[in-house]
Amino acid sequence: MVLSRVAISNSTVKILFSKAGYTDLVSGVISVPRALFRTYVFRASTVAILAMSSPVHAWWDSGHQQICDLAMVQVQPATRAAIANLLDSPLGEHCSWADQIKGQRPETRTWHYLNALPETRHISTVPRPEKGDVISALIEQTYRLKHDTASQRREALLWVGHLVGDLHQPLHLGYASDLGGNTYRLTLSDNLAAQLNEKRKTVSMHAVWDGLILRYPEETREAATLTTTEASAVVQPEVAILAWADETLAILNDPGVHYRHGSRLEALSSRYLISNRPVVEGQIQRAAARLAALLDWAFSSQR
């Protein structure tokens, strides 16, 4: 990827970048108000330029940041500028905020997940808890982002950026009986523990999908890199969010995930980590594209 040209006028900065052999989704022109160039857009363009060489992480802090950073490359210029007006630093640096405030705001703890029942195929059939869940919270915060005052929109933006990521982690729709895979424990061999830099003798299935799958050092293939993927424009957020959740639920129910009762594992293996890596990578890329589409809807001129 090469930076072709930076064209600066009195009011705008245009950053041109390209890479032979890659799609136009990660090459082209970013045009933004000049005042935003130093504080925000240079980082966004850098993400685009480095996207083909940055390793993908999962849903621990680095994963949430990468989802938001990649989404910012894909949003419309007007959306990017509006977000820069709400924040004093890049969105990606704030996308773990929702996890960090759980202690100060315990009423938001349930907003990060929704416990599906075994054999559930459609998330719309799952009873919604009174204290809230990831679906309800994401829909509410999306509408707040579009319609509330600037001070309220800032917090809503941080919630939307985080919750889209949570919604694409399959174990965030896991069963209540095992706390979304947190009490579903897997043993580690000494060799695998060393490869994962993991000191614990057992790990939860939730932790496997939160980060361990992409921590495993594959020697037989190059590390995956951030790429962009397309997402349909959002027309009705609640419809889109339910559809995304159904896709995540389908992954949870896939036999290869070994989450359903009767198919569970006792030990974590390198084969499991390798076979599910493409699934995790795909979910991160879809989360970024869908977050971009949701942000474009929320910051569109139609009120």
C-alpha positions in Angstrom: 0.0 0.0 0.0 1.5 3.3 -1.0 0.5 6.9 -0.1 0.1 8.4 -3.5 -0.5 12.0 -2.6 -1.7 14.4 0.1 -3.5 17.4 -1.4 -4.1 20.3 1.0 -6.4 23.2 0.2 -7.7 26.0 2.4 -10.6 23.9 3.7 -9.9 20.2 3.0 -7.2 17.5 3.0 -7.4 14.8 0.4 -5.4 11.6 1.1 -4.9 9.4 -1.9 -3.7 5.8 -1.4 -3.6 2.7 -3.4 -2.3 -0.8 -3.7 -2.1 -2.9 -6.8 -4.0 -6.1 -6.5 -6.4 -5.0 -3.7 -9.9 -3.8 -4.0 -11.1 -0.3 -4.1 -12.6 -0.8 -0.6 -9.2 -0.2 0.9 -7.9 2.3 -1.6 -9.0 5.6 -2.9 -9.5 9.1 -1.5 -10.3 10.4 1.9 -11.5 14.0 1.8 -12.1 15.8 5.1 -12.0 19.3 6.7 -8.5 20.4 7.1 -9.0 21.2 10.8 -9.6 17.6 11.5 -6.5 16.3 9.7 -4.0 16.4 12.5 -6.3 15.2 15.3 -8.2 12.5 13.7 -8.1 11.8 10.0 -4.5 11.0 9.7 -5.0 8.1 12.1 -8.0 6.9 10.0 -6.0 7.1 6.8 -3.1 5.3 8.5 -5.4 2.4 9.5 -6.4 2.1 5.8 -2.8 2.2 4.7 -1.7 -0.4 7.2 -4.8 -2.5 7.0 -3.1 -5.1 4.9 -0.3 -5.7 7.4 -2.0 -5.4 10.8 -2.8 -8.7 12.5 -6.4 -9.3 13.5 -7.2 -9.7 17.2 -10.4 -10.9 18.9 -12.8 -9.3 21.3 -10.5 -8.3 24.1 -9.6 -4.6 24.2 -7.4 -4.8 21.0 -10.2 -6.5 19.1 -12.8 -3.8 20.0 -10.4 -1.1 19.0 -9.7 -2.8 15.6 -13.4 -3.2 14.8 -13.9 0.5 15.5 -10.8 1.6 13.6 -11.7 -0.5 10.6 -15.2 0.8 10.7 -13.9 4.4 10.6 -12.1 3.7 7.4 -15.4 2.6 5.8 -17.8 5.3 7.0 -18.9 8.1 4.8 -16.7 11.3 5.0 -19.6 13.2 6.6 -20.0 10.5 9.3 -16.3 10.6 10.0 -16.3 14.3 10.4 -19.4 14.2 12.7 -17.7 11.6 14.9 -14.6 13.7 15.1 -16.7 16.6 16.4 -18.0 14.4 19.3 -14.7 12.9 20.4 -11.3 14.3 21.3 -9.4 11.2 20.1 -10.1 8.4 17.6 -13.2 6.2 18.2 -11.1 3.0 18.5 -9.4 4.3 21.6 -12.9 4.5 23.3 -14.4 1.2 22.2 -13.6 -0.7 25.4 -15.0 2.1 27.6 -18.3 0.1 28.0 -16.3 -2.7 29.7 -14.3 -0.4 31.8 -17.4 1.2 33.5 -19.0 -2.0 34.6 -17.9 -1.4 38.2 -19.1 2.1 38.3 -22.3 1.4 36.5 -23.3 -2.2 37.3 -26.8 -1.7 35.8 -25.1 -1.9 32.4 -23.5 -5.3 32.9 -26.4 -7.2 31.2 -26.2 -4.9 28.2 -23.3 -6.9 26.8 -25.0 -10.2 26.1 -28.3 -12.1 25.7 -28.6 -15.7 27.0 -30.2 -17.8 24.3 -31.9 -21.1 25.2 -30.5 -24.3 23.8 -31.8 -25.1 20.2 -32.7 -21.4 19.7 -32.6 -20.5 16.0 -34.0 -17.0 16.0 -32.9 -14.4 18.5 -36.4 -12.8 18.4 -37.8 -15.8 20.2 -35.5 -15.3 23.2 -37.1 -13.7 26.3 -35.7 -10.3 27.0 -34.5 -9.6 30.6 -36.0 -6.6 32.4 -32.5 -5.2 33.1 -31.6 -5.1 29.4 -29.5 -7.1 27.0 -27.1 -6.6 24.0 -30.0 -6.4 21.4 -32.1 -4.0 23.3 -29.2 -1.8 24.4 -27.7 -1.6 20.9 -31.1 -0.6 19.3 -31.7 2.0 22.0 -28.2 3.5 21.8 -28.4 3.6 18.0 -31.6 5.7 18.2 -30.1 7.9 20.9 -27.0 8.4 18.7 -29.3 9.7 15.9 -31.7 11.8 17.9 -30.2 13.0 21.2 -28.3 16.1 22.1 -24.5 16.2 21.5 -23.5 15.3 25.0 -25.8 12.3 25.1 -24.8 11.3 21.6 -21.2 11.0 22.6 -21.9 8.3 25.1 -24.3 6.6 22.8 -21.6 6.5 20.1 -19.3 4.6 22.6 -22.0 2.1 23.3 -22.8 1.5 19.7 -19.1 1.0 18.8 -18.7 -1.6 21.6 -22.0 -3.5 21.4 -21.7 -4.2 17.7 -18.5 -6.0 18.5 -20.1 -7.9 21.4 -23.0 -9.0 19.2 -20.6 -10.7 16.8 -18.9 -12.7 19.5 -20.9 -16.0 19.5 -20.5 -16.7 23.3 -22.3 -13.4 24.1 -25.4 -15.2 23.0 -24.5 -18.3 25.0 -26.6 -20.2 27.6 -27.4 -18.7 31.0 -26.6 -22.2 32.6 -22.9 -21.7 31.9 -22.8 -17.9 31.9 -22.2 -17.6 28.2 -19.5 -20.3 28.2 -17.7 -18.8 31.2 -18.1 -22.0 33.3 -17.6 -24.3 30.3 -14.0 -25.2 31.1 -11.3 -26.7 28.9 -8.0 -28.2 30.0 -4.8 -27.2 28.3 -1.8 -29.4 27.6 1.5 -27.9 28.8 2.6 -27.5 25.2 -0.6 -25.6 24.1 -0.5 -23.5 27.2 3.1 -22.4 26.3 2.0 -21.6 22.8 -0.8 -19.5 24.0 1.3 -17.8 26.7 -1.4 -19.0 29.1 -0.5 -19.8 32.8 -3.9 -21.3 33.7 -4.4 -25.0 33.5 -8.0 -24.6 32.3 -9.7 -21.8 30.3 -13.3 -21.0 29.6 -14.9 -21.4 26.2 -15.8 -17.8 26.4 -12.1 -16.8 26.7 -11.3 -19.1 23.8 -13.6 -17.0 21.6 -12.7 -13.7 23.2 -9.1 -14.0 22.2 -7.3 -17.3 22.5 -8.2 -18.5 19.0 -6.3 -15.7 17.4 -3.5 -15.8 20.0 -2.5 -19.3 18.7 0.6 -19.0 16.6 -0.1 -20.7 13.3 3.1 -21.8 11.5 1.4 -23.2 8.4 -0.2 -20.0 7.2 0.5 -16.3 7.4 -1.2 -14.3 10.1 -4.6 -12.9 8.9 -4.8 -9.2 8.2 -7.4 -6.6 8.5 -9.5 -6.3 5.4 -12.8 -4.6 4.6 -16.0 -6.4 3.8 -19.2 -5.0 2.4 -22.4 -4.5 4.5 -25.8 -3.5 3.3 -27.0 0.0 4.1 -29.0 0.1 7.3 -32.7 1.1 6.8 -34.2 -0.1 10.0 -31.6 -0.7 12.7 -33.8 -3.1 14.7 -34.3 -5.3 11.7 -30.6 -5.3 10.8 -29.5 -6.0 14.4 -31.8 -8.9 14.8 -30.5 -10.4 11.5 -26.9 -10.0 12.6 -27.7 -11.7 15.9 -29.3 -14.6 14.1 -26.1 -15.1 12.1 -24.1 -15.1 15.3 -26.5 -17.6 16.8 -26.0 -19.8 13.8 -22.3 -19.8 14.5 -22.9 -20.7 18.1 -25.0 -23.7 17.1 -22.5 -24.9 14.5 -21.2 -28.4 15.3 -17.6 -27.2 14.8 -17.9 -24.8 17.7 -18.8 -27.7 20.1 -21.0 -25.5 22.3 -24.3 -27.3 22.1 -24.9 -29.9 24.8 -23.9 -33.4 23.8 -21.0 -32.1 21.7 -18.8 -30.4 24.3 -15.1 -30.8 24.6 -13.0 -31.5 27.7 -9.7 -30.3 26.3 -8.7 -27.4 24.0 -6.6 -28.5 21.0 -4.6 -26.8 18.3 -7.0 -28.3 15.7 -10.0 -26.5 17.3 -8.1 -23.2 17.4 -7.0 -23.5 13.7 -10.4 -24.6 12.4 -12.3 -21.7 14.1 -9.8 -19.0 13.3 -11.5 -18.1 9.9 -14.8 -17.8 11.7 -13.4 -15.3 14.2 -11.7 -13.3 11.5 -14.9 -13.2 9.5 -16.9 -12.0 12.4 -14.5 -9.2 13.2 -14.6 -8.0 9.6 -18.4 -8.2 9.4 -18.7 -6.4 12.7 -16.6 -3.5 11.4 -18.5 -3.2 8.1 -21.8 -3.3 9.9 -20.7 -0.8 12.5 -19.8 1.5 9.6 -23.3 1.0 8.1 -25.0 1.7 11.4 -22.9 4.8 12.0 -23.7 6.1 8.5 -27.5 5.6 9.3 -27.2 7.4 12.7 -25.3 10.4 11.3 -27.3 10.7 8.1 -29.2 13.9 7.5 -32.7 12.3 7.7 -33.9 12.7 11.3 
